[in-house]
Amino acid sequence: MSAEPPRSPPTPAQPTEPLGAPRQARAPVEGERYIERLPPELPPEDRWWANPWAAIIATALGVVAGVLIGLAVGNKTKTVTETPRAAQTAPARTVTLKQPTVEVRTHTVTATRSVPSPVSAESETRRREAEQGLRTAEKENRELRRQLEEPEAP
């Protein structure tokens, strides 16, 4: 097996600078060309599309053109009425059939009693023991109250 060649030490990273901090100018590297970039030229202030009337007139012309085209194309209907001749048979009738619908019925069964997990079985046992202890304590309290309320026999 060949060993991995030794890695060169990493180049030291430039320290980070806070956002918005002014940058220091650096000297151009030889062979690097400096290109001066000018801001983009802004359009003239008197733009033709700044006038709202141009949009209103263009909308009106579009509506008129749409109506004219719609009338030219859409008004080409003819109604033809034919009477059956004696030798011709009556035209076939169209029958509309109602397709059967699929009814989905769902019956959900919820189990009322399930197999308890070991953890819930333990907690159920503790609950029963606590209830039994409570009943015993209540009986003892009733017995003590009864003894206190009864006058002592001489």
VOBA-1610 file (N, C-alpha, C; in pm, whole numbers, padded with zeros to 5 digits, always signed):
BEGIN
Met+00084-00118+00000Met+00000+00000+00000Met+00088+00124+00000Ser+00041+00224-00070Ser+00119+00348-00076Ser+00067+00445+00029Ala+00160+00513+00089Ala+00123+00610+00192Ala+00073+00738+00125Glu-00011+00809+00195Glu-00063+00935+00142Glu+00049+01038+00140Pro+00062+01114+00031Pro+00169+01214+00026Pro+00144+01322+00131Pro+00249+01380+00184Pro+00231+01484+00286Pro+00158+01604+00229Arg+00071+01660+00310Arg-00006+01776+00267Arg+00072+01903+00294Ser+00049+02000+00206Ser+00116+02129+00228Ser+00039+02205+00335Pro+00107+02288+00410Pro+00037+02362+00516Pro-00066+02456+00453Pro-00178+02476+00521Pro-00281+02563+00463Pro-00232+02707+00455Thr-00282+02775+00352Thr-00245+02916+00336Thr-00317+02998+00442Pro-00249+03098+00497Pro-00316+03177+00601Pro-00434+03253+00541Ala-00548+03246+00607Ala-00669+03313+00559Ala-00663+03461+00595Gln-00728+03539+00511Gln-00734+03682+00541Gln-00831+03703+00655Pro-00800+03795+00743Pro-00894+03818+00854Pro-01025+03875+00801Thr-01132+03843+00871Thr-01262+03894+00828Thr-01274+04041+00862Glu-01355+04109+00783Glu-01376+04252+00804Glu-01524+04274+00831Pro-01557+04370+00914Pro-01699+04395+00938Pro-01767+04446+00812Leu-01898+04417+00802Leu-01973+04461+00685Leu-01977+04612+00678Gly-01967+04664+00561Gly-01976+04808+00541Gly-01847+04882+00574Ala-01742+04811+00613Ala-01616+04878+00645Ala-01549+04922+00516Pro-01485+05038+00516Pro-01417+05083+00394Pro-01301+04988+00362Arg-01284+04959+00235Arg-01178+04868+00194Arg-01054+04949+00156Gln-00944+04891+00181Gln-00818+04958+00146Gln-00788+04931-00001Ala-00738+05033-00067Ala-00701+05017-00207Ala-00575+04933-00214Arg-00569+04847-00313Arg-00449+04764-00328Arg-00383+04797-00461Ala-00260+04769-00467Ala-00184+04797-00590Ala-00219+04689-00692Pro-00240+04726-00818Pro-00273+04626-00919Pro-00155+04531-00941Val-00188+04407-00963Val-00087+04305-00989Val-00045+04318-01134Glu+00080+04289-01161Glu+00127+04298-01299Glu+00046+04207-01388Gly+00013+04255-01502Gly-00064+04176-01597Gly-00214+04195-01577Glu-00253+04252-01466Glu-00395+04274-01442Glu-00433+04407-01504Arg-00543+04408-01577Arg-00585+04532-01641Arg-00690+04599-01555Tyr-00681+04727-01548Tyr-00778+04804-01472Tyr-00884+04855-01569Ile-01011+04821-01541Ile-01120+04865-01627Ile-01209+04955-01543Glu-01227+05075-01593Glu-01311+05170-01521Glu-01456+05146-01563Arg-01541+05131-01466Arg-01681+05106-01496Arg-01761+05231-01463Leu-01839+05273-01559Leu-01923+05390-01540Leu-02063+05346-01499Pro-02134+05430-01424Pro-02271+05393-01388Pro-02357+05389-01514Pro-02461+05306-01515Pro-02544+05297-01635Pro-02613+05430-01663Glu-02633+05455-01790Glu-02694+05581-01830Glu-02843+05576-01802Leu-02896+05675-01735Leu-03037+05679-01700Leu-03118+05725-01820Pro-03242+05677-01833Pro-03325+05720-01946Pro-03364+05866-01928Pro-03402+05931-02036Pro-03439+06073-02026Pro-03566+06088-01940Glu-03581+06206-01885Glu-03694+06233-01797Glu-03827+06240-01872Asp-03825+06279-01999Asp-03949+06294-02074Asp-03979+06166-02151Arg-04012+06061-02081Arg-04041+05931-02143Arg-04181+05933-02200Trp-04201+05867-02313Trp-04333+05867-02376Trp-04431+05780-02298Trp-04380+05680-02225Trp-04470+05592-02153Trp-04511+05649-02017Ala-04458+05762-01980Ala-04495+05824-01854Ala-04633+05886-01861Asn-04687+05909-01981Asn-04816+05972-01999Asn-04926+05867-01982Pro-05023+05885-01890Pro-05128+05784-01871Pro-05226+05777-01987Trp-05237+05881-02067Trp-05331+05880-02179Trp-05290+05778-02284Ala-05161+05750-02297Ala-05117+05651-02395Ala-05172+05513-02358Ala-05173+05480-02231Ala-05225+05351-02188Ala-05377+05345-02207Ile-05446+05453-02181Ile-05592+05455-02197Ile-05630+05438-02344Ile-05560+05507-02433Ile-05590+05497-02577Ile-05556+05357-02628Ala-05445+05299-02581Ala-05408+05164-02624Ala-05512+05063-02579Thr-05567+05080-02459Thr-05671+04990-02409Thr-05798+05001-02494Ala-05838+05123-02524Ala-05958+05144-02605Ala-05941+05082-02744Leu-05826+05100-02807Leu-05801+05042-02939Leu-05804+04889-02933Gly-05751+04832-02826Gly-05752+04686-02810Gly-05894+04632-02796Val-05979+04704-02722Val-06118+04660-02706Val-06192+04668-02839Val-06174+04777-02912Val-06241+04793-03043Val-06194+04682-03139Ala-06065+04654-03144Ala-06014+04550-03232Ala-06069+04414-03193Gly-06079+04386-03064Gly-06133+04258-03019Gly-06279+04241-03056Val-06359+04347-03043Val-06501+04340-03080Val-06515+04317-03229Leu-06439+04389-03310Leu-06448+04372-03456Leu-06409+04231-03498Ile-06303+04179-03444Ile-06259+04043-03478Ile-06363+03942-03431Gly-06419+03960-03314Gly-06520+03869-03262Gly-06644+03866-03348Leu-06687+03983-03394Leu-06805+03989-03481Leu-06776+03926-03617Ala-06658+03946-03670Ala-06624+03892-03801Ala-06615+03740-03797Val-06563+03685-03693Val-06542+03541-03685Val-06663+03470-03627Gly-06724+03526-03527Gly-06827+03455-03452Gly-06966+03460-03511Asn-06994+03536-03614Asn-07130+03551-03664Asn-07149+03471-03793Lys-07102+03347-03797Lys-07109+03266-03919Lys-07203+03147-03900Thr-07309+03161-03821Thr-07397+03047-03797Thr-07514+03049-03894Lys-07557+02931-03938Lys-07673+02916-04025Lys-07765+02815-03960Thr-07892+02837-03973Thr-07989+02742-03922Thr-08049+02671-04043Val-08036+02539-04047Val-08088+02460-04158Val-08199+02373-04104Thr-08316+02384-04163Thr-08430+02303-04122Thr-08464+02210-04237Glu-08458+02081-04210Glu-08491+01982-04313Glu-08619+01913-04273Thr-08704+01892-04369Thr-08826+01817-04343Thr-08807+01675-04394Pro-08846+01578-04318Pro-08828+01439-04366Pro-08919+01409-04484Arg-08865+01345-04584Arg-08942+01305-04702Arg-09014+01174-04670Ala-09103+01138-04753Ala-09183+01018-04727Ala-09097+00893-04727Ala-08994+00886-04809Ala-08912+00766-04820Ala-08807+00759-04709Gln-08781+00869-04643Gln-08677+00870-04539Gln-08736+00824-04407Thr-08651+00759-04330Thr-08694+00718-04196Thr-08673+00833-04099Ala-08736+00825-03988Ala-08722+00929-03886Ala-08581+00924-03829Pro-08526+01039-03796Pro-08390+01038-03740Pro-08388+00964-03606Ala-08275+00909-03578Ala-08259+00833-03453Ala-08269+00927-03334Arg-08323+00875-03224Arg-08336+00955-03105Arg-08212+00939-03019Thr-08180+01044-02950Thr-08067+01038-02858Thr-08121+01001-02721Val-08062+00898-02661Val-08105+00852-02530Val-07991+00877-02433Thr-08023+00942-02326Thr-07922+00969-02224Thr-07940+00869-02111Leu-07836+00793-02083Leu-07841+00696-01975Leu-07767+00750-01854Lys-07824+00725-01740Lys-07756+00768-01617Lys-07664+00656-01573Gln-07539+00689-01558Gln-07442+00590-01517Gln-07458+00560-01369Pro-07439+00434-01330Pro-07452+00403-01187Pro-07339+00469-01108Thr-07373+00507-00988Thr-07273+00570-00902Thr-07220+00467-00803Val-07101+00488-00760Val-07038+00399-00664Val-07052+00461-00526Glu-07111+00384-00436Glu-07129+00434-00300Glu-07027+00363-00212Val-06947+00442-00144Val-06844+00386-00058Val-06894+00391+00085Arg-06896+00276+00148Arg-06937+00270+00288Arg-06819+00222+00370Thr-06797+00289+00477Thr-06686+00255+00565Thr-06741+00222+00703His-06696+00112+00758His-06739+00074+00893His-06613+00065+00977Thr-06600+00157+01071Thr-06482+00161+01155Thr-06514+00096+01289Val-06431+00003+01328Val-06449-00064+01457Val-06336-00020+01547Thr-06373+00033+01662Thr-06273+00075+01758Thr-06272-00025+01873Ala-06158-00079+01899Ala-06147-00177+02008Ala-06163-00106+02142Thr-06253-00160+02225Thr-06275-00097+02356Thr-06179-00153+02460Arg-06126-00269+02436Arg-06033-00327+02532Arg-05912-00376+02454Ser-05798-00337+02497Ser-05677-00380+02429Ser-05585-00446+02530Val-05483-00510+02479Val-05387-00575+02567Val-05299-00467+02628Pro-05298-00457+02760Pro-05220-00350+02824Pro-05070-00378+02813Ser-04996-00273+02800Ser-04851-00289+02796Ser-04802-00315+02939Pro-04682-00367+02954Pro-04633-00395+03090Pro-04629-00271+03178Val-04598-00158+03119Val-04590-00035+03198Val-04728+00003+03248Ser-04830-00005+03158Ser-04964+00032+03201Ser-05021-00072+03297Ala-04980-00197+03284Ala-05026-00300+03379Ala-04971-00271+03519Glu-04845-00228+03526Glu-04788-00193+03656Glu-04858-00073+03716Ser-04887+00027+03635Ser-04954+00145+03689Ser-05097+00111+03730Glu-05161+00020+03658Glu-05296-00024+03696Glu-05292-00096+03830Thr-05190-00178+03853Thr-05176-00248+03981Thr-05155-00148+04094Arg-05068-00050+04071Arg-05045+00053+04174Arg-05172+00132+04202Arg-05250+00159+04098Arg-05375+00233+04117Arg-05473+00154+04203Arg-05485+00025+04175Arg-05576-00059+04255Arg-05532-00064+04401Glu-05400-00078+04421Glu-05349-00082+04560Glu-05377+00050+04631Ala-05361+00161+04559Ala-05387+00291+04621Ala-05535+00307+04654Glu-05623+00261+04567Glu-05767+00269+04596Glu-05804+00182+04716Gln-05745+00063+04725Gln-05772-00026+04838Gln-05725+00038+04968Gly-05606+00100+04963Gly-05555+00170+05082Gly-05646+00286+05121Leu-05699+00356+05024Leu-05789+00469+05050Leu-05918+00419+05115Arg-05973+00310+05064Arg-06096+00255+05124Arg-06071+00212+05269Thr-05956+00149+05291Thr-05924+00105+05427Thr-05911+00225+05520Ala-05845+00331+05475Ala-05828+00451+05557Ala-05963+00517+05584Glu-06053+00519+05485Glu-06186+00577+05505Glu-06265+00497+05609Lys-06256+00363+05603Lys-06325+00280+05702Lys-06272+00308+05842Glu-06140+00319+05852Glu-06080+00346+05983Glu-06125+00482+06036Asn-06131+00583+05947Asn-06176+00716+05988Asn-06321+00712+06037Arg-06408+00642+05966Arg-06548+00632+06009Arg-06558+00563+06146Glu-06478+00459+06164Glu-06480+00387+06292Glu-06432+00477+06404Leu-06327+00555+06380Leu-06276+00646+06484Leu-06377+00755+06514Arg-06443+00810+06412Arg-06545+00913+06436Arg-06661+00857+06519Arg-06701+00736+06484Arg-06811+00673+06558Arg-06773+00653+06704Gln-06648+00614+06727Gln-06603+00593+06865Gln-06598+00725+06940Leu-06557+00834+06871Leu-06552+00964+06938Leu-06692+01017+06970Glu-06786+00992+06881Glu-06921+01044+06902Glu-06997+00964+07006Glu-06968+00838+07025Glu-07037+00758+07125Glu-06987+00794+07265Pro-07078+00803+07358Pro-07031+00825+07495Pro-06966+00697+07549Glu-06867+00718+07627Glu-06796+00602+07682Glu-06884+00532+07783Ala-06888+00401+07772Ala-06969+00323+07868Ala-06887+00299+07995Pro-06950+00320+08122Pro-06875+00299+08246Pro-06860+00157+08286
//
